[in-house]
Amino acid sequence: MAVAFLGLGSNCFARKKNLLRVIGELNRYNIQVKKCSSIYETPFQGVPEILGIPLGIKLPPVANCVVEVETDYSPYDLLKRILRIEKRIGRIRIHFVKNFPRKVDIDILFYDNMIINHKMLKIPHPQVHKRLFVLVPLAEIAPNFYHPVLNKSIRELLTDLKKNGEKNWPRII
């Protein structure tokens, strides 16, 4: 069995309920949740846009958590199941719309110590080391896990962001 870390997020409707539903769906798809962080809230990051045109609207805060899962699925099969779960819970993907509210978002952060750089799947997630809303919950459940590209533990990556004066620290909700 492989061990993977998934980042879960929601910023519309019943955010906590959406995240808990994802956890239930993962188990239903034989993706066994072994650990789950607390649920954190951070301000929405990014600018909503349609067809590349920024919209001047403020979006609600995002609820996030990280789960450690065990699975027999390959990384690509895991991605297929995750996309099904997102759709089942109500995520609508519109390719010309960027940074809009999402009922649910699921990212594969790490899959064992694999490095995959494919058009459809990048593991480790290319932004994981820059995102407090991922690193804080990840450090809660796996502080000593090593990023296979950067060769630093999650704790060290989080310390790096602290040293850089990063703002918008997540808070537990």
C-alpha atoms as an extended CHARMM CRD file, in Angstrom:
* protein
*
       173  EXT
         1         1  MET       CA              0.0000000000        0.0000000000        0.0000000000  PROA      1               0.0000000000
         2         2  ALA       CA              1.1230000000        3.5070000000       -0.7900000000  PROA      2               0.0000000000
         3         3  VAL       CA              0.8860000000        6.4480000000        1.5860000000  PROA      3               0.0000000000
         4         4  ALA       CA             -0.3380000000        9.7390000000        0.1910000000  PROA      4               0.0000000000
         5         5  PHE       CA             -1.1220000000       13.1310000000        1.6580000000  PROA      5               0.0000000000
         6         6  LEU       CA             -4.1320000000       14.9890000000        0.2970000000  PROA      6               0.0000000000
         7         7  GLY       CA             -5.0030000000       18.6390000000        0.7890000000  PROA      7               0.0000000000
         8         8  LEU       CA             -8.7360000000       19.3000000000        1.1360000000  PROA      8               0.0000000000
         9         9  GLY       CA            -10.3480000000       22.7160000000        0.7910000000  PROA      9               0.0000000000
        10        10  SER       CA            -13.7890000000       24.3210000000        0.6490000000  PROA      10              0.0000000000
        11        11  ASN       CA            -14.9010000000       27.9330000000        0.5390000000  PROA      11              0.0000000000
        12        12  CYS       CA            -18.6120000000       27.8490000000       -0.0520000000  PROA      12              0.0000000000
        13        13  PHE       CA            -21.7390000000       26.5030000000        1.6150000000  PROA      13              0.0000000000
        14        14  ALA       CA            -21.1270000000       24.3460000000        4.7000000000  PROA      14              0.0000000000
        15        15  ARG       CA            -17.3310000000       24.2610000000        4.4930000000  PROA      15              0.0000000000
        16        16  LYS       CA            -16.6010000000       21.8950000000        7.4080000000  PROA      16              0.0000000000
        17        17  LYS       CA            -19.4120000000       19.5800000000        6.3530000000  PROA      17              0.0000000000
        18        18  ASN       CA            -18.0140000000       19.4850000000        2.7990000000  PROA      18              0.0000000000
        19        19  LEU       CA            -14.5710000000       18.4430000000        4.0890000000  PROA      19              0.0000000000
        20        20  LEU       CA            -16.0380000000       15.7390000000        6.3300000000  PROA      20              0.0000000000
        21        21  ARG       CA            -18.0380000000       14.4500000000        3.3670000000  PROA      21              0.0000000000
        22        22  VAL       CA            -14.8200000000       14.1770000000        1.3240000000  PROA      22              0.0000000000
        23        23  ILE       CA            -13.2820000000       12.0410000000        4.0750000000  PROA      23              0.0000000000
        24        24  GLY       CA            -16.2920000000        9.7260000000        3.9920000000  PROA      24              0.0000000000
        25        25  GLU       CA            -16.1300000000        9.4910000000        0.2050000000  PROA      25              0.0000000000
        26        26  LEU       CA            -12.4030000000        8.6860000000        0.2710000000  PROA      26              0.0000000000
        27        27  ASN       CA            -13.0530000000        5.7170000000        2.5480000000  PROA      27              0.0000000000
        28        28  ARG       CA            -15.9420000000        4.6660000000        0.2910000000  PROA      28              0.0000000000
        29        29  TYR       CA            -13.5340000000        4.5430000000       -2.6720000000  PROA      29              0.0000000000
        30        30  ASN       CA            -11.0760000000        2.3270000000       -0.7310000000  PROA      30              0.0000000000
        31        31  ILE       CA             -8.7620000000        5.2320000000       -0.0310000000  PROA      31              0.0000000000
        32        32  GLN       CA             -8.2570000000        4.6290000000        3.6820000000  PROA      32              0.0000000000
        33        33  VAL       CA             -7.9200000000        7.7950000000        5.7570000000  PROA      33              0.0000000000
        34        34  LYS       CA             -5.3250000000        7.1200000000        8.4780000000  PROA      34              0.0000000000
        35        35  LYS       CA             -4.8560000000       10.6290000000        9.9010000000  PROA      35              0.0000000000
        36        36  CYS       CA             -6.6870000000       13.9080000000        9.5800000000  PROA      36              0.0000000000
        37        37  SER       CA             -5.4870000000       17.3280000000       10.6920000000  PROA      37              0.0000000000
        38        38  SER       CA             -7.6620000000       19.8960000000       12.3780000000  PROA      38              0.0000000000
        39        39  ILE       CA             -9.7250000000       22.0600000000       10.0540000000  PROA      39              0.0000000000
        40        40  TYR       CA             -8.1620000000       25.4760000000        9.4970000000  PROA      40              0.0000000000
        41        41  GLU       CA             -9.4290000000       28.7050000000        8.0130000000  PROA      41              0.0000000000
        42        42  THR       CA             -7.4440000000       31.1620000000        5.9090000000  PROA      42              0.0000000000
        43        43  PRO       CA             -8.3850000000       34.1400000000        3.7700000000  PROA      43              0.0000000000
        44        44  PHE       CA             -8.9870000000       33.2830000000        0.1150000000  PROA      44              0.0000000000
        45        45  GLN       CA             -5.8000000000       33.6950000000       -1.9000000000  PROA      45              0.0000000000
        46        46  GLY       CA             -5.8480000000       34.6390000000       -5.5360000000  PROA      46              0.0000000000
        47        47  VAL       CA             -7.9680000000       36.8930000000       -7.6870000000  PROA      47              0.0000000000
        48        48  PRO       CA            -11.1850000000       35.5950000000       -9.2710000000  PROA      48              0.0000000000
        49        49  GLU       CA            -11.1170000000       35.9590000000      -13.0400000000  PROA      49              0.0000000000
        50        50  ILE       CA            -13.0910000000       35.0300000000      -16.1120000000  PROA      50              0.0000000000
        51        51  LEU       CA            -11.2790000000       34.6720000000      -19.4500000000  PROA      51              0.0000000000
        52        52  GLY       CA             -8.2090000000       36.2040000000      -17.8190000000  PROA      52              0.0000000000
        53        53  ILE       CA            -10.0760000000       39.3300000000      -16.7080000000  PROA      53              0.0000000000
        54        54  PRO       CA             -9.7480000000       39.9570000000      -12.9490000000  PROA      54              0.0000000000
        55        55  LEU       CA            -12.9940000000       40.5890000000      -11.1060000000  PROA      55              0.0000000000
        56        56  GLY       CA            -13.0690000000       42.9960000000       -8.1940000000  PROA      56              0.0000000000
        57        57  ILE       CA            -14.8270000000       40.7170000000       -5.7140000000  PROA      57              0.0000000000
        58        58  LYS       CA            -13.7560000000       39.3900000000       -2.3540000000  PROA      58              0.0000000000
        59        59  LEU       CA            -14.3040000000       35.6820000000       -1.7280000000  PROA      59              0.0000000000
        60        60  PRO       CA            -15.1100000000       33.9700000000        1.5580000000  PROA      60              0.0000000000
        61        61  PRO       CA            -12.3540000000       32.3470000000        3.6500000000  PROA      61              0.0000000000
        62        62  VAL       CA            -11.3000000000       28.8060000000        2.8560000000  PROA      62              0.0000000000
        63        63  ALA       CA            -11.5340000000       25.8390000000        5.2080000000  PROA      63              0.0000000000
        64        64  ASN       CA             -8.6190000000       23.4170000000        4.7550000000  PROA      64              0.0000000000
        65        65  CYS       CA             -7.2870000000       20.2150000000        6.2220000000  PROA      65              0.0000000000
        66        66  VAL       CA             -4.7830000000       17.5480000000        5.2460000000  PROA      66              0.0000000000
        67        67  VAL       CA             -5.3630000000       13.8100000000        5.3780000000  PROA      67              0.0000000000
        68        68  GLU       CA             -2.9010000000       10.9430000000        5.2680000000  PROA      68              0.0000000000
        69        69  VAL       CA             -4.2940000000        8.0420000000        3.2750000000  PROA      69              0.0000000000
        70        70  GLU       CA             -3.2720000000        4.5310000000        2.3030000000  PROA      70              0.0000000000
        71        71  THR       CA             -4.2180000000        3.2570000000       -1.1110000000  PROA      71              0.0000000000
        72        72  ASP       CA             -3.5610000000        0.5090000000       -3.6200000000  PROA      72              0.0000000000
        73        73  TYR       CA             -4.3250000000        2.9020000000       -6.4660000000  PROA      73              0.0000000000
        74        74  SER       CA             -1.5400000000        4.2640000000       -8.6360000000  PROA      74              0.0000000000
        75        75  PRO       CA             -1.1320000000        8.0510000000       -8.4970000000  PROA      75              0.0000000000
        76        76  TYR       CA             -3.1010000000        8.3930000000      -11.7550000000  PROA      76              0.0000000000
        77        77  ASP       CA             -5.9220000000        6.1310000000      -10.5580000000  PROA      77              0.0000000000
        78        78  LEU       CA             -5.9950000000        8.0290000000       -7.2720000000  PROA      78              0.0000000000
        79        79  LEU       CA             -6.3730000000       11.2690000000       -9.2390000000  PROA      79              0.0000000000
        80        80  LYS       CA             -9.2920000000        9.7610000000      -11.2030000000  PROA      80              0.0000000000
        81        81  ARG       CA            -11.0780000000        8.8200000000       -7.9690000000  PROA      81              0.0000000000
        82        82  ILE       CA            -10.4350000000       12.2520000000       -6.4640000000  PROA      82              0.0000000000
        83        83  LEU       CA            -11.9110000000       13.9750000000       -9.5070000000  PROA      83              0.0000000000
        84        84  ARG       CA            -14.9950000000       11.7260000000       -9.2180000000  PROA      84              0.0000000000
        85        85  ILE       CA            -15.3620000000       12.6040000000       -5.5430000000  PROA      85              0.0000000000
        86        86  GLU       CA            -15.0860000000       16.3370000000       -6.2910000000  PROA      86              0.0000000000
        87        87  LYS       CA            -17.7620000000       16.0290000000       -8.9700000000  PROA      87              0.0000000000
        88        88  ARG       CA            -20.0020000000       13.8800000000       -6.7570000000  PROA      88              0.0000000000
        89        89  ILE       CA            -19.8760000000       16.4800000000       -3.9850000000  PROA      89              0.0000000000
        90        90  GLY       CA            -20.6470000000       19.2990000000       -6.3890000000  PROA      90              0.0000000000
        91        91  ARG       CA            -17.4750000000       20.7970000000       -7.8100000000  PROA      91              0.0000000000
        92        92  ILE       CA            -17.9830000000       22.2720000000      -11.2370000000  PROA      92              0.0000000000
        93        93  ARG       CA            -14.8640000000       22.8460000000      -13.3380000000  PROA      93              0.0000000000
        94        94  ILE       CA            -15.0790000000       25.6460000000      -15.8860000000  PROA      94              0.0000000000
        95        95  HSD       CA            -11.7470000000       26.0490000000      -17.6560000000  PROA      95              0.0000000000
        96        96  PHE       CA            -12.0770000000       29.7560000000      -18.4690000000  PROA      96              0.0000000000
        97        97  VAL       CA            -12.9990000000       30.6290000000      -14.8590000000  PROA      97              0.0000000000
        98        98  LYS       CA            -10.1610000000       30.8510000000      -12.3200000000  PROA      98              0.0000000000
        99        99  ASN       CA            -10.0960000000       31.2530000000       -8.5210000000  PROA      99              0.0000000000
       100       100  PHE       CA            -13.8390000000       31.0260000000       -7.9070000000  PROA      100             0.0000000000
       101       101  PRO       CA            -15.5480000000       29.5290000000       -4.8480000000  PROA      101             0.0000000000
       102       102  ARG       CA            -15.3340000000       25.7580000000       -4.6890000000  PROA      102             0.0000000000
       103       103  LYS       CA            -17.5550000000       23.4710000000       -2.7450000000  PROA      103             0.0000000000
       104       104  VAL       CA            -14.5790000000       21.1490000000       -2.5630000000  PROA      104             0.0000000000
       105       105  ASP       CA            -11.0180000000       20.9530000000       -3.8360000000  PROA      105             0.0000000000
       106       106  ILE       CA             -8.7500000000       17.9220000000       -3.3650000000  PROA      106             0.0000000000
       107       107  ASP       CA             -5.0390000000       18.0030000000       -4.1910000000  PROA      107             0.0000000000
       108       108  ILE       CA             -2.5140000000       15.1770000000       -4.0880000000  PROA      108             0.0000000000
       109       109  LEU       CA              0.3270000000       16.7550000000       -2.1350000000  PROA      109             0.0000000000
       110       110  PHE       CA              2.6220000000       13.7270000000       -1.8840000000  PROA      110             0.0000000000
       111       111  TYR       CA              2.4410000000       10.0850000000       -2.9400000000  PROA      111             0.0000000000
       112       112  ASP       CA              5.0710000000        8.0600000000       -1.0730000000  PROA      112             0.0000000000
       113       113  ASN       CA              8.3490000000        9.6860000000       -2.1250000000  PROA      113             0.0000000000
       114       114  MET       CA              7.4530000000        9.7290000000       -5.8100000000  PROA      114             0.0000000000
       115       115  ILE       CA              8.3010000000       12.5520000000       -8.1470000000  PROA      115             0.0000000000
       116       116  ILE       CA              5.9410000000       12.8810000000      -11.1090000000  PROA      116             0.0000000000
       117       117  ASN       CA              6.0890000000       15.7590000000      -13.5630000000  PROA      117             0.0000000000
       118       118  HSD       CA              3.3310000000       15.1150000000      -16.0720000000  PROA      118             0.0000000000
       119       119  LYS       CA              0.9350000000       17.5580000000      -17.7130000000  PROA      119             0.0000000000
       120       120  MET       CA             -2.0150000000       16.0720000000      -15.7890000000  PROA      120             0.0000000000
       121       121  LEU       CA             -0.2950000000       15.2900000000      -12.5000000000  PROA      121             0.0000000000
       122       122  LYS       CA              2.5880000000       16.8420000000      -10.6130000000  PROA      122             0.0000000000
       123       123  ILE       CA              3.7780000000       15.1900000000       -7.4020000000  PROA      123             0.0000000000
       124       124  PRO       CA              4.8630000000       16.6470000000       -5.0580000000  PROA      124             0.0000000000
       125       125  HSD       CA              2.3070000000       19.3890000000       -5.5650000000  PROA      125             0.0000000000
       126       126  PRO       CA              4.3750000000       22.2570000000       -7.0340000000  PROA      126             0.0000000000
       127       127  GLN       CA              3.1000000000       24.8680000000       -4.5370000000  PROA      127             0.0000000000
       128       128  VAL       CA              3.0950000000       22.8080000000       -1.3320000000  PROA      128             0.0000000000
       129       129  HSD       CA              6.1940000000       24.4680000000        0.1340000000  PROA      129             0.0000000000
       130       130  LYS       CA              4.7430000000       27.9700000000       -0.3640000000  PROA      130             0.0000000000
       131       131  ARG       CA              1.3150000000       27.4500000000        1.1820000000  PROA      131             0.0000000000
       132       132  LEU       CA              0.7310000000       27.9510000000        4.8790000000  PROA      132             0.0000000000
       133       133  PHE       CA             -2.7960000000       26.5580000000        4.5320000000  PROA      133             0.0000000000
       134       134  VAL       CA             -1.1840000000       23.2600000000        3.4960000000  PROA      134             0.0000000000
       135       135  LEU       CA              1.9890000000       23.2210000000        5.5810000000  PROA      135             0.0000000000
       136       136  VAL       CA              0.3290000000       24.0440000000        8.9210000000  PROA      136             0.0000000000
       137       137  PRO       CA             -2.1560000000       21.1260000000        8.8310000000  PROA      137             0.0000000000
       138       138  LEU       CA              0.4680000000       18.8620000000        7.2500000000  PROA      138             0.0000000000
       139       139  ALA       CA              2.9160000000       19.6810000000       10.0510000000  PROA      139             0.0000000000
       140       140  GLU       CA              0.2120000000       18.7320000000       12.5440000000  PROA      140             0.0000000000
       141       141  ILE       CA              0.0310000000       15.1390000000       11.2520000000  PROA      141             0.0000000000
       142       142  ALA       CA              3.4250000000       14.5640000000        9.5620000000  PROA      142             0.0000000000
       143       143  PRO       CA              6.0480000000       17.1100000000       10.6810000000  PROA      143             0.0000000000
       144       144  ASN       CA              8.9770000000       14.8100000000        9.8370000000  PROA      144             0.0000000000
       145       145  PHE       CA              7.8370000000       13.8200000000        6.3400000000  PROA      145             0.0000000000
       146       146  TYR       CA             10.5190000000       14.8230000000        3.8220000000  PROA      146             0.0000000000
       147       147  HSD       CA              9.7640000000       16.6810000000        0.6260000000  PROA      147             0.0000000000
       148       148  PRO       CA             11.4560000000       14.4260000000       -1.9630000000  PROA      148             0.0000000000
       149       149  VAL       CA             12.5680000000       17.3030000000       -4.1940000000  PROA      149             0.0000000000
       150       150  LEU       CA             13.5320000000       19.9680000000       -1.6600000000  PROA      150             0.0000000000
       151       151  ASN       CA             15.0030000000       17.4400000000        0.8220000000  PROA      151             0.0000000000
       152       152  LYS       CA             13.4930000000       19.2480000000        3.7890000000  PROA      152             0.0000000000
       153       153  SER       CA             11.0020000000       18.0950000000        6.3840000000  PROA      153             0.0000000000
       154       154  ILE       CA              7.5630000000       19.6690000000        6.5570000000  PROA      154             0.0000000000
       155       155  ARG       CA              8.6450000000       21.2680000000        9.8430000000  PROA      155             0.0000000000
       156       156  GLU       CA             11.6810000000       22.8380000000        8.1100000000  PROA      156             0.0000000000
       157       157  LEU       CA              9.5430000000       24.1450000000        5.2240000000  PROA      157             0.0000000000
       158       158  LEU       CA              7.1810000000       25.7300000000        7.7230000000  PROA      158             0.0000000000
       159       159  THR       CA             10.1130000000       27.2940000000        9.5930000000  PROA      159             0.0000000000
       160       160  ASP       CA             11.3690000000       28.7450000000        6.2930000000  PROA      160             0.0000000000
       161       161  LEU       CA              8.0150000000       30.4790000000        5.7530000000  PROA      161             0.0000000000
       162       162  LYS       CA              8.1010000000       31.8470000000        9.3120000000  PROA      162             0.0000000000
       163       163  LYS       CA             11.5750000000       33.2960000000        8.6950000000  PROA      163             0.0000000000
       164       164  ASN       CA             10.3230000000       34.9410000000        5.5050000000  PROA      164             0.0000000000
       165       165  GLY       CA              7.6130000000       36.7520000000        7.4870000000  PROA      165             0.0000000000
       166       166  GLU       CA              4.7540000000       34.9610000000        5.7630000000  PROA      166             0.0000000000
       167       167  LYS       CA              1.3230000000       36.3140000000        6.6950000000  PROA      167             0.0000000000
       168       168  ASN       CA             -2.1890000000       34.8220000000        6.6690000000  PROA      168             0.0000000000
       169       169  TRP       CA             -1.4900000000       32.0480000000        9.1600000000  PROA      169             0.0000000000
       170       170  PRO       CA             -4.3510000000       29.5680000000        9.3040000000  PROA      170             0.0000000000
       171       171  ARG       CA             -6.4590000000       29.3380000000       12.4510000000  PROA      171             0.0000000000
       172       172  ILE       CA             -8.3100000000       26.2760000000       13.6930000000  PROA      172             0.0000000000
       173       173  ILE       CA            -12.0890000000       26.5000000000       13.2860000000  PROA      173             0.0000000000
